[in-house]
């Protein structure tokens, strides 16, 4: 390791000679006999520690310290006050000026060497850490993808691409605006978000447990407020830190979602289809169990639909089906999913926080359908049967129980809701 450089500032040559004699074997020495000369040397040279006399003509040690503290180039350089004053007021004033230590005259050789050595080591270590951080920041800023180094709660580093996306001047500004990057993830069933994380779980750990094709998040850009999709890769770093890289895949995702929409939606009504149900029901089961909720399955059947087709024709029947789905979607809750099961029969998957809530929500659906004026046939009603998923059962068993209660509604006069007792 190269020698550190110490600047000795004292208006007494005898003190400078004594200190230099003690330290010159271990350090490079520069000297100044007054405060103005010391400030000039600080501007031109790399100094690792100052030994700064308090009492000097022109400007004293306190003023030198004040000017050092006001400059970014010298603010971090440690200095030790040299003083013949040992009263507490002078010592406190020295520390308030920014000193890391003080040494009283006359000097004790061993004490001087130990104190100087300790502060030099601390300063050089801190400087090395800052240089490492600067190097890491430079590398990160050259990357086109957003990069964040975090423990899953607080960020340690972010790159320029990241700051530009969030319209933040620096990391501190970002962390004042947002609790955590995960809080900016949009809640959408197609992407990962905080709603899929249990209360006692770090979002990064939850994310890493996902299959690779599910490791996607959506975030609204603060530049133009467009929603962007990102593939996220997470690499263990050190000391429980992770390197999180967000690769913009918005164009690819848009194409995939358009194709997925076509394959997972009923062509006529644009409701979800059975394929969607088969792919996603387990996800809904996992979510309600994670959050202590209930999963309700409702079977919904349009009453006397065959009579609509027979009387008005299949084109009008198709129009009724489309209008029926539009009504359900218009008045549905955000988490409800309407699925065309076949013909005039539909399934609604619902997450509810109580068993009574399912009955109330289904009654709401029945009522808004009955009150609606359909374009060609005026009034249409529906019968509904609901059941709750029971932990450990096959989903087909839940559907069968819902179907059984649907037939109870139909056999009891139609245009009503029945709920399975389990």
BASE-439140 format. One line per field, with one value per residue (C-alpha): residue number from 0; residue in three letters; x, y, z. Coordinates in pm, 1 decimal, m for minus. Each point is the difference from the previous one (the first is absolute). Example, Ala and Ser with C-alpha at 12.3 -4.5 7.8 and 13.67 -1.06 7.14 Angstrom:
BEGIN
n: [0 | 1]
res: [ala | ser]
xx: [1230.0 | 137.0]
yy: [m450.0 | 344.0]
zz: [780.0 | m66.0]
//
This chain:
BEGIN
n: [0 | 1 | 2 | 3 | 4 | 5 | 6 | 7 | 8 | 9 | 10 | 11 | 12 | 13 | 14 | 15 | 16 | 17 | 18 | 19 | 20 | 21 | 22 | 23 | 24 | 25 | 26 | 27 | 28 | 29 | 30 | 31 | 32 | 33 | 34 | 35 | 36 | 37 | 38 | 39 | 40 | 41 | 42 | 43 | 44 | 45 | 46 | 47 | 48 | 49 | 50 | 51 | 52 | 53 | 54 | 55 | 56 | 57 | 58 | 59 | 60 | 61 | 62 | 63 | 64 | 65 | 66 | 67 | 68 | 69 | 70 | 71 | 72 | 73 | 74 | 75 | 76 | 77 | 78 | 79 | 80 | 81 | 82 | 83 | 84 | 85 | 86 | 87 | 88 | 89 | 90 | 91 | 92 | 93 | 94 | 95 | 96 | 97 | 98 | 99 | 100 | 101 | 102 | 103 | 104 | 105 | 106 | 107 | 108 | 109 | 110 | 111 | 112 | 113 | 114 | 115 | 116 | 117 | 118 | 119 | 120 | 121 | 122 | 123 | 124 | 125 | 126 | 127 | 128 | 129 | 130 | 131 | 132 | 133 | 134 | 135 | 136 | 137 | 138 | 139 | 140 | 141 | 142 | 143 | 144 | 145 | 146 | 147 | 148 | 149 | 150 | 151 | 152 | 153 | 154 | 155 | 156 | 157 | 158 | 159 | 160 | 161 | 162 | 163 | 164 | 165 | 166 | 167 | 168 | 169 | 170 | 171 | 172 | 173 | 174 | 175 | 176 | 177 | 178 | 179 | 180 | 181 | 182 | 183 | 184 | 185 | 186 | 187 | 188 | 189 | 190 | 191 | 192 | 193 | 194 | 195 | 196 | 197 | 198 | 199 | 200 | 201 | 202 | 203 | 204 | 205 | 206 | 207 | 208 | 209 | 210 | 211 | 212 | 213 | 214 | 215 | 216 | 217 | 218 | 219 | 220 | 221 | 222 | 223 | 224 | 225 | 226 | 227 | 228 | 229 | 230 | 231 | 232 | 233 | 234 | 235 | 236 | 237 | 238 | 239 | 240 | 241 | 242 | 243 | 244 | 245 | 246 | 247 | 248 | 249 | 250 | 251 | 252 | 253 | 254 | 255 | 256 | 257 | 258 | 259 | 260 | 261 | 262 | 263 | 264 | 265 | 266 | 267 | 268 | 269 | 270 | 271 | 272 | 273 | 274 | 275 | 276 | 277 | 278 | 279 | 280 | 281 | 282 | 283 | 284 | 285 | 286 | 287 | 288 | 289 | 290 | 291 | 292 | 293 | 294 | 295 | 296 | 297 | 298 | 299 | 300 | 301 | 302 | 303 | 304 | 305 | 306 | 307 | 308 | 309 | 310 | 311 | 312 | 313 | 314 | 315 | 316 | 317 | 318 | 319 | 320 | 321 | 322 | 323 | 324 | 325 | 326 | 327 | 328 | 329 | 330 | 331 | 332 | 333 | 334 | 335 | 336 | 337 | 338 | 339 | 340 | 341 | 342 | 343 | 344 | 345 | 346 | 347 | 348 | 349 | 350 | 351 | 352 | 353 | 354 | 355 | 356 | 357 | 358 | 359 | 360 | 361 | 362 | 363 | 364 | 365 | 366 | 367 | 368 | 369 | 370 | 371 | 372 | 373 | 374 | 375 | 376 | 377 | 378 | 379 | 380 | 381 | 382 | 383 | 384 | 385 | 386 | 387 | 388 | 389 | 390 | 391 | 392 | 393 | 394 | 395 | 396 | 397 | 398 | 399 | 400 | 401 | 402 | 403 | 404 | 405 | 406 | 407 | 408 | 409 | 410 | 411 | 412 | 413 | 414 | 415 | 416 | 417 | 418 | 419 | 420 | 421]
res: [unk | unk | unk | unk | unk | unk | unk | unk | unk | unk | unk | unk | unk | unk | unk | unk | unk | unk | unk | unk | unk | unk | unk | unk | unk | unk | unk | unk | unk | unk | unk | unk | unk | unk | unk | unk | unk | unk | unk | unk | unk | unk | unk | unk | unk | unk | unk | unk | unk | unk | unk | unk | unk | unk | unk | unk | unk | unk | unk | unk | unk | unk | unk | unk | unk | unk | unk | unk | unk | unk | unk | unk | unk | unk | unk | unk | unk | unk | unk | unk | unk | unk | unk | unk | unk | unk | unk | unk | unk | unk | unk | unk | unk | unk | unk | unk | unk | unk | unk | unk | unk | unk | unk | unk | unk | unk | unk | unk | unk | unk | unk | unk | unk | unk | unk | unk | unk | unk | unk | unk | unk | unk | unk | unk | unk | unk | unk | unk | unk | unk | unk | unk | unk | unk | unk | unk | unk | unk | unk | unk | unk | unk | unk | unk | unk | unk | unk | unk | unk | unk | unk | unk | unk | unk | unk | unk | unk | unk | unk | unk | unk | unk | unk | unk | unk | unk | unk | unk | unk | unk | unk | unk | unk | unk | unk | unk | unk | unk | unk | unk | unk | unk | unk | unk | unk | unk | unk | unk | unk | unk | unk | unk | unk | unk | unk | unk | unk | unk | unk | unk | unk | unk | unk | unk | unk | unk | unk | unk | unk | unk | unk | unk | unk | unk | unk | unk | unk | unk | unk | unk | unk | unk | unk | unk | unk | unk | unk | unk | unk | unk | unk | unk | unk | unk | unk | unk | unk | unk | unk | unk | unk | unk | unk | unk | unk | unk | unk | unk | unk | unk | unk | unk | unk | unk | unk | unk | unk | unk | unk | unk | unk | unk | unk | unk | unk | unk | unk | unk | unk | unk | unk | unk | unk | unk | unk | unk | unk | unk | unk | unk | unk | unk | unk | unk | unk | unk | unk | unk | unk | unk | unk | unk | unk | unk | unk | unk | unk | unk | unk | unk | unk | unk | unk | unk | unk | unk | unk | unk | unk | unk | unk | unk | unk | unk | unk | unk | unk | unk | unk | unk | unk | unk | unk | unk | unk | unk | unk | unk | unk | unk | unk | unk | unk | unk | unk | unk | unk | unk | unk | unk | unk | unk | unk | unk | unk | unk | unk | unk | unk | unk | unk | unk | unk | unk | unk | unk | unk | unk | unk | unk | unk | unk | unk | unk | unk | unk | unk | unk | unk | unk | unk | unk | unk | unk | unk | unk | unk | unk | unk | unk | unk | unk | unk | unk | unk | unk | unk | unk | unk | unk | unk | unk | unk | unk | unk | unk | unk | unk | unk | unk | unk | unk | unk | unk | unk | unk | unk | unk | unk | unk | unk | unk | unk | unk | unk | unk | unk | unk | unk | unk | unk | unk]
xx: [0.0 | 143.0 | 81.7 | m270.3 | 68.3 | m36.0 | m15.4 | 136.5 | m130.6 | 165.8 | 153.1 | 278.8 | 284.9 | 118.2 | m338.5 | 5.6 | 353.9 | m92.1 | m314.2 | 173.5 | 283.2 | m248.7 | m217.1 | 231.4 | 108.6 | m357.4 | m161.0 | 69.6 | 7.4 | m109.1 | 17.7 | m166.7 | 82.3 | m335.9 | m361.8 | 8.4 | 296.6 | m180.0 | m306.4 | 220.5 | 166.2 | m339.4 | m109.1 | 308.8 | 86.4 | m166.8 | 8.5 | m108.7 | 14.2 | 59.3 | 167.0 | m144.5 | 110.3 | m286.9 | 184.2 | 159.9 | 27.1 | m208.2 | m254.9 | m12.0 | m64.5 | m374.2 | m22.0 | 208.7 | m236.5 | m302.0 | 130.3 | 89.5 | m352.8 | m151.6 | 186.6 | m97.4 | 366.0 | 121.2 | m309.8 | 83.5 | 367.6 | 42.2 | 187.0 | 135.1 | 24.3 | 330.0 | m53.3 | 162.2 | m347.7 | m149.4 | m318.0 | m325.9 | m131.3 | 292.9 | m24.1 | m375.2 | 43.6 | 260.6 | m229.5 | m286.0 | 230.7 | 29.9 | 317.0 | 32.0 | 231.9 | 225.5 | 352.9 | 133.7 | 345.8 | 263.8 | m30.9 | 31.6 | 172.3 | m187.0 | m333.3 | 59.1 | 93.9 | m299.7 | m256.1 | 132.1 | 18.4 | m358.3 | m147.6 | 206.7 | m117.3 | m363.3 | 18.7 | 173.5 | m252.7 | m288.6 | 164.8 | 47.2 | m366.4 | m105.0 | 222.0 | m153.5 | m347.7 | 95.3 | 136.8 | m314.4 | m214.9 | 197.9 | m46.8 | m372.3 | m51.3 | 136.6 | m276.2 | m312.6 | m223.4 | m124.7 | 217.1 | m45.4 | 207.6 | m226.0 | m75.7 | m362.5 | m100.9 | 259.1 | 212.8 | 377.5 | 64.4 | m211.5 | 121.6 | m74.7 | m250.4 | m193.5 | 1.4 | m108.3 | m293.3 | m121.2 | 89.7 | 215.0 | 317.2 | 169.6 | m59.3 | m104.7 | m275.0 | m125.7 | m14.4 | m188.4 | m263.3 | m32.7 | 6.0 | 164.4 | 24.2 | m256.4 | m256.6 | 15.2 | m97.9 | m347.3 | m260.0 | m96.6 | m59.6 | 235.5 | 294.9 | 168.9 | m94.4 | m7.5 | m346.7 | 160.0 | 239.1 | m90.3 | 35.6 | 311.3 | 178.1 | 257.6 | m123.6 | 333.7 | m23.7 | m357.7 | 104.1 | 294.9 | m234.6 | m200.5 | 44.3 | 213.8 | m292.5 | m178.5 | 289.6 | m152.6 | m116.0 | m185.3 | 95.6 | m130.6 | 278.9 | 20.6 | 126.7 | m316.5 | m216.9 | m16.1 | m10.5 | 312.8 | 55.3 | 333.3 | 160.6 | 180.6 | 314.5 | 131.8 | 356.4 | 133.0 | 268.2 | 142.8 | m106.8 | m359.9 | m4.6 | m136.0 | 68.0 | m341.0 | 0.4 | m315.1 | m1.9 | m271.7 | m202.3 | m308.8 | m13.2 | 29.7 | m255.5 | m255.0 | 16.4 | m21.1 | m295.3 | m185.5 | 51.3 | m84.4 | m316.6 | m114.2 | 69.9 | m139.1 | m314.5 | m327.0 | m19.3 | m364.0 | m39.3 | 368.3 | m49.6 | 278.8 | m30.2 | 53.1 | 365.3 | 52.9 | m172.7 | 220.1 | 315.1 | m89.4 | m228.7 | 294.6 | 141.5 | m329.6 | 0.7 | 355.8 | m84.3 | m305.1 | 186.7 | 292.8 | m223.7 | m251.5 | m292.1 | m259.2 | m22.6 | m357.6 | m102.4 | m333.3 | m184.2 | m222.5 | m260.5 | m219.3 | m363.0 | m202.9 | 280.4 | m122.3 | m323.1 | 202.1 | 169.1 | m325.2 | m195.6 | 256.4 | 265.5 | 359.4 | 132.8 | m214.1 | 99.6 | 366.0 | m71.0 | m162.8 | 303.7 | 237.8 | m214.9 | m34.0 | 380.7 | 34.9 | m241.8 | 180.9 | 338.1 | m131.4 | m131.0 | 256.9 | 255.1 | 361.8 | 99.8 | m304.5 | 58.4 | m281.4 | 47.0 | m221.2 | m46.2 | m209.3 | m316.4 | m187.3 | 182.3 | 275.6 | 235.7 | 104.8 | 308.7 | m17.0 | 234.6 | m201.9 | 87.3 | m311.5 | m260.0 | m274.2 | 189.2 | m41.5 | m377.9 | m19.1 | 218.6 | m192.7 | m330.8 | 137.7 | 79.2 | m347.8 | m169.2 | 190.9 | m69.2 | m371.4 | m21.3 | 186.1 | m184.5 | 155.9 | 13.6 | m220.5 | m183.5 | m59.2 | 23.8 | 217.6 | 59.8 | 258.8 | 28.7 | 312.0 | 152.6 | 302.8 | 245.1 | 322.4 | 321.4 | 91.8 | 370.4 | 138.3 | m288.6 | 24.2 | m137.0 | m246.0 | m166.3 | m54.9 | m149.3 | m229.3 | m132.9 | m53.8 | m175.3 | m225.1 | m105.4 | m59.7 | m254.0 | m160.0 | m46.9 | m144.7 | m232.2 | m116.3 | m136.9 | 313.5 | 129.4 | 147.8 | 325.3 | 78.0 | 315.8 | 144.1 | m9.7 | 362.0]
yy: [0.0 | 344.0 | 242.9 | 242.2 | 374.0 | 213.3 | 379.7 | 158.7 | 352.5 | 193.7 | 346.9 | m132.8 | m159.2 | m192.6 | m177.6 | m79.8 | m142.0 | m215.3 | m144.3 | m56.4 | m182.5 | m238.0 | m64.7 | 26.1 | m363.9 | m114.1 | 281.7 | 264.6 | 337.8 | 341.5 | 310.0 | 340.4 | 272.4 | 173.6 | m67.0 | 171.2 | m209.4 | m313.2 | 78.5 | 51.6 | m339.5 | m166.3 | 135.8 | m136.1 | m324.3 | m320.1 | 7.6 | m293.6 | 165.7 | 345.6 | 73.8 | 346.4 | 250.1 | 201.0 | 322.1 | 161.6 | 355.7 | 122.0 | m283.3 | m251.8 | m373.9 | 43.1 | 213.8 | m250.8 | m273.6 | 209.9 | 53.4 | m368.3 | m98.2 | 234.2 | m160.8 | m339.3 | m61.2 | 28.0 | m72.4 | m368.5 | 50.3 | m74.0 | 244.1 | m16.1 | 321.3 | 80.1 | 210.9 | 104.6 | 59.7 | m291.8 | 168.4 | m166.2 | 307.4 | 0.0 | m373.9 | 8.9 | 293.6 | m201.6 | m297.3 | 228.0 | 136.3 | m353.4 | m132.2 | m378.1 | 31.2 | 239.3 | m22.4 | 226.3 | 150.9 | m106.0 | m316.8 | m357.0 | m189.0 | m329.7 | 172.0 | 209.0 | m304.5 | m205.6 | 275.7 | 92.3 | m363.8 | m73.1 | 298.3 | m57.0 | m362.3 | 100.6 | 273.5 | m217.2 | m277.8 | 243.2 | 143.4 | m347.3 | m75.9 | 323.0 | m81.2 | m347.2 | 152.2 | 247.3 | m282.3 | m206.8 | 304.0 | 63.8 | m360.1 | 8.0 | 327.5 | m149.6 | m264.3 | 61.7 | m204.7 | 127.8 | m137.5 | 20.8 | m152.9 | m55.1 | m216.8 | m15.0 | 302.3 | 273.6 | 65.1 | 38.8 | 88.5 | 84.9 | 91.4 | 303.9 | m191.5 | m81.7 | 361.5 | 128.6 | m243.5 | 115.6 | 365.9 | 18.8 | 207.0 | m252.4 | m304.2 | 208.1 | 168.1 | m336.8 | m137.4 | 305.0 | m58.6 | m377.9 | m240.0 | m267.5 | m76.9 | m277.9 | 262.3 | 133.8 | m335.6 | 23.9 | m239.7 | m210.2 | m374.6 | m37.4 | 132.7 | m36.3 | 261.1 | 53.2 | m151.1 | m338.4 | 27.6 | m113.2 | 250.2 | m157.6 | m57.7 | 209.7 | 66.1 | m110.3 | m342.5 | m37.8 | 106.3 | m240.0 | m291.2 | 69.3 | m186.5 | 194.5 | 85.1 | 161.4 | 226.2 | 305.2 | 330.6 | 300.4 | 356.0 | 338.3 | 218.9 | 340.2 | 143.8 | m50.8 | m202.7 | m293.7 | m344.4 | m201.1 | m372.2 | m126.0 | m338.3 | 1.9 | m193.1 | m16.4 | m96.0 | m50.1 | 260.9 | 11.8 | 74.8 | m93.9 | 242.7 | m80.4 | 139.0 | 56.2 | 54.7 | 113.7 | m65.7 | 184.0 | m258.1 | 214.3 | m59.7 | m375.9 | m9.8 | 199.6 | m255.3 | m288.6 | 154.2 | 58.6 | m363.7 | m117.0 | 207.8 | m170.7 | m350.3 | 54.6 | 193.5 | m120.4 | 119.1 | 108.1 | 164.5 | 77.6 | m151.6 | m229.0 | m360.7 | m342.0 | m4.2 | 313.2 | m166.3 | m309.5 | 212.3 | 239.0 | m159.1 | m128.6 | 352.3 | 123.8 | m282.9 | 86.7 | 369.8 | m45.5 | m244.6 | 240.3 | 287.6 | m194.8 | 51.8 | m227.8 | m100.9 | m3.0 | m176.8 | 105.9 | m174.7 | 247.0 | m101.8 | 226.8 | m98.0 | m129.2 | 76.8 | m264.7 | 195.4 | 310.6 | m193.1 | m161.0 | 325.1 | 256.5 | m210.3 | m82.2 | 344.2 | 160.2 | m283.2 | 82.7 | 367.7 | m89.7 | m206.6 | 286.3 | 255.4 | m234.9 | m21.8 | 376.0 | 52.8 | m249.6 | 158.8 | 353.8 | m65.6 | m256.4 | 57.6 | 39.9 | m351.5 | m181.1 | m206.4 | m81.4 | m317.9 | m136.1 | m363.4 | m101.7 | 113.9 | 234.3 | m121.5 | 199.3 | m39.0 | 287.7 | m40.2 | 230.1 | 75.3 | 96.8 | 68.5 | m168.0 | m257.0 | 256.9 | 221.1 | m262.2 | m10.7 | 378.7 | 36.6 | m265.6 | 157.2 | 326.3 | m169.5 | m155.5 | 331.1 | 212.7 | m258.4 | m8.6 | 379.9 | 45.4 | 70.2 | m219.0 | 145.7 | m251.2 | m197.9 | 255.1 | m214.3 | m301.4 | m168.5 | m243.0 | m273.5 | m31.1 | m271.3 | 63.2 | m218.0 | 52.2 | m178.5 | m233.6 | m39.7 | m322.5 | m76.1 | m18.9 | 311.2 | m216.5 | m89.1 | 371.2 | 48.5 | m299.1 | 139.5 | 341.9 | m168.8 | m189.7 | 322.6 | 158.0 | m270.1 | 65.2 | 363.7 | m102.8 | m261.0 | 249.3 | 244.0 | 150.7 | 358.3 | m77.5 | m76.6 | m316.1 | m63.2 | m341.1 | m48.8 | m124.4]
zz: [0.0 | m93.1 | 278.8 | 104.0 | m6.1 | 311.2 | 2.6 | 317.8 | 61.5 | 283.2 | 32.3 | 225.4 | m207.7 | 305.8 | 20.8 | m372.2 | 24.8 | 299.6 | m159.2 | m334.2 | 171.4 | 166.8 | m308.4 | m303.1 | 22.9 | m61.0 | m203.9 | m260.2 | 169.8 | m124.1 | 217.9 | 26.4 | 249.0 | m25.9 | m92.8 | m339.6 | m112.2 | 121.9 | m213.0 | m306.6 | 51.7 | 42.5 | m339.5 | m179.1 | 183.0 | 112.0 | 377.6 | 214.0 | 344.9 | 149.1 | 330.3 | 51.1 | 263.7 | 147.7 | 91.5 | m308.7 | m137.4 | m297.5 | 13.3 | 281.1 | m15.0 | 46.4 | m315.3 | m200.2 | 117.2 | m97.3 | m353.5 | m32.4 | 101.1 | m260.4 | m293.5 | m148.0 | m85.2 | 358.8 | 207.6 | 48.5 | 96.1 | 372.4 | 221.1 | 352.1 | 198.7 | 165.4 | 310.0 | 321.7 | 138.3 | 188.5 | 126.0 | m98.4 | m184.7 | m246.5 | m50.4 | m65.8 | m237.6 | m191.1 | m43.4 | m103.6 | m270.7 | m139.2 | 159.2 | 34.9 | 298.3 | 192.7 | 136.5 | 273.2 | 4.3 | 95.7 | m211.5 | 119.2 | m282.6 | 42.0 | 43.4 | m313.0 | m209.7 | 115.7 | m45.6 | m345.1 | m107.8 | 107.2 | m181.6 | m315.0 | m18.2 | 50.5 | m263.4 | m259.3 | 56.3 | m44.1 | m311.8 | m144.8 | 64.9 | m169.4 | m298.2 | m20.5 | 12.9 | m271.4 | m216.0 | 49.2 | m81.9 | m318.7 | m113.5 | 80.4 | m186.1 | m322.0 | m3.0 | m213.8 | 234.3 | 332.7 | 281.0 | 375.0 | 279.5 | 298.5 | 300.1 | m112.1 | 206.2 | m37.3 | m308.4 | 27.3 | m364.9 | m303.4 | m346.2 | m216.5 | m215.0 | 316.9 | 125.1 | m341.7 | m8.8 | 342.9 | m66.4 | 312.0 | 28.7 | 228.7 | 218.1 | 301.7 | m202.4 | m126.1 | 354.6 | 122.6 | m268.8 | 26.3 | 292.9 | m216.6 | m371.5 | 50.8 | 102.3 | m356.9 | m156.4 | m154.3 | 140.1 | m300.0 | m7.9 | m296.7 | 200.0 | 335.9 | 262.4 | 378.3 | 27.0 | m73.7 | 295.5 | 350.9 | 285.6 | 151.7 | m332.9 | m184.5 | m355.9 | m146.8 | 164.3 | m122.6 | m348.2 | m18.9 | 75.4 | m317.9 | m327.1 | m246.1 | m228.8 | 297.1 | 99.1 | m163.4 | 149.7 | m138.1 | 99.4 | m112.4 | m138.5 | 164.8 | m329.5 | m208.0 | 244.1 | m241.1 | 157.3 | m73.3 | 49.4 | 131.3 | 25.4 | 335.9 | 80.5 | 356.4 | 90.7 | 351.3 | 68.1 | 353.7 | 355.9 | m86.0 | m293.2 | m345.5 | m345.8 | m159.7 | m376.8 | m180.9 | m374.4 | m195.4 | m192.6 | m58.0 | m377.0 | 40.4 | 280.9 | m199.4 | m280.0 | 245.1 | 182.2 | m324.3 | m100.4 | 351.9 | m3.7 | m317.7 | 129.5 | 351.8 | m89.5 | m145.7 | m360.0 | 16.0 | 341.6 | 78.8 | 345.0 | 117.1 | m116.6 | 158.9 | m100.8 | 206.4 | 294.6 | m23.0 | m11.7 | 282.7 | 258.5 | 205.0 | 14.0 | 148.1 | 252.8 | 106.1 | 35.4 | 222.5 | 221.2 | 25.1 | 111.3 | 208.1 | m238.5 | m165.3 | m365.5 | m122.7 | m320.5 | m150.7 | m283.4 | m189.1 | m257.4 | m214.4 | 61.2 | m297.5 | m243.7 | m245.4 | m31.2 | m98.3 | m281.2 | m113.7 | 0.3 | m120.8 | m172.1 | 81.7 | m97.6 | 270.4 | 234.8 | m64.8 | 67.3 | 332.9 | 99.3 | m78.9 | 179.8 | 298.5 | 36.1 | m39.8 | 290.8 | 222.4 | m74.8 | 41.9 | 349.3 | 113.0 | 271.8 | m106.8 | 106.7 | m148.8 | m314.5 | m243.3 | m205.7 | m276.1 | 93.2 | m300.3 | m179.0 | 232.6 | 312.2 | 173.2 | 295.8 | 224.6 | 219.8 | 302.0 | 289.2 | 309.2 | 363.2 | 141.4 | m104.6 | 24.5 | m247.4 | m274.9 | 39.7 | 0.3 | m311.4 | m196.3 | 94.2 | m135.4 | m334.3 | m17.3 | 70.0 | m253.7 | m273.4 | 83.7 | m3.6 | m327.8 | m326.0 | m268.6 | m350.0 | m181.3 | 265.7 | 276.1 | 313.0 | 77.5 | 335.2 | 126.6 | 261.1 | 213.0 | 216.8 | 221.2 | 191.6 | 193.9 | m83.1 | 286.0 | 76.7 | m147.1 | m236.7 | m378.3 | m168.3 | m196.5 | 330.9 | 73.8 | m347.1 | 44.4 | 328.6 | m162.0 | m292.3 | 240.4 | 171.6 | m342.9 | m77.6 | 336.1 | m106.5 | m335.0 | 149.4 | 263.2 | m254.6 | m160.9 | 35.5 | 341.0 | 182.7 | 193.8 | 204.6 | 89.9 | 377.1 | 31.5]
//
